[in-house]
Amino acid sequence: MSPNEALESKMVIGGYDDEGLSYDKKKHSLFSHPITGSFHWEIKLVKFGYGDVLMDSTLSHILTDTGTSLLYLPPDLFNKLNQEMARNVPPGMEAKFNNGKVYFEKCDTLEYFKPLKFQLGQYIYEVPVKYYFVKYPMYR
C-alpha cells in the first residue's frame, strides 16, 4: 500500500491485474509457474545454466524472493557455476578460489562472461551479466 494517500493502492490476491502491469504486451509475455511449497514461495527448477551450458539441478525447488536482488545457490551448484565461469576466462585474467568464493583478477571487461539461465517448466529465463557481476575497483 502506498504511504502517499494521493496515490492509488490496490491488493490483489490469487491473480494479477493486467491493467497495472507496465510492459509492452505485444513484445513480452507474462508467465506463471505453480507454487510447489506449502509454506514458502517455492517453484520447480528444471535446470540451471551458464551461457550455453544447462546443468541438471541438484535442487528440485527454488525459493523466490522479490524483496532482494541476491541469488543464493547451494554449494555444489555454486561450485559448478564457478568452474564453468573459470574455464572460459581469457589469457591474462585469473580466476582465484577462496573460501567458497571466486574472484576474477585483471578483469577489465565483462564481455567474456555469459548470462545465467534458469529453466522453470518449459521456459528458460536469462539473467544478463551486468545484473549478477559486481566489479570492485580495489581489485584492479
Secondary structure by P-SEA (a helix, b strand, c coil): ccccccbbbbbbcccccccccccccccbbbbbbcccccccbbbbbcccccccccccccccbbbbbccccbbbbcaaaaaaaaaaaaacccccbbbbbcccbbbbccccccccbbbbbbbcccbbbbbcccccbbbbcccc
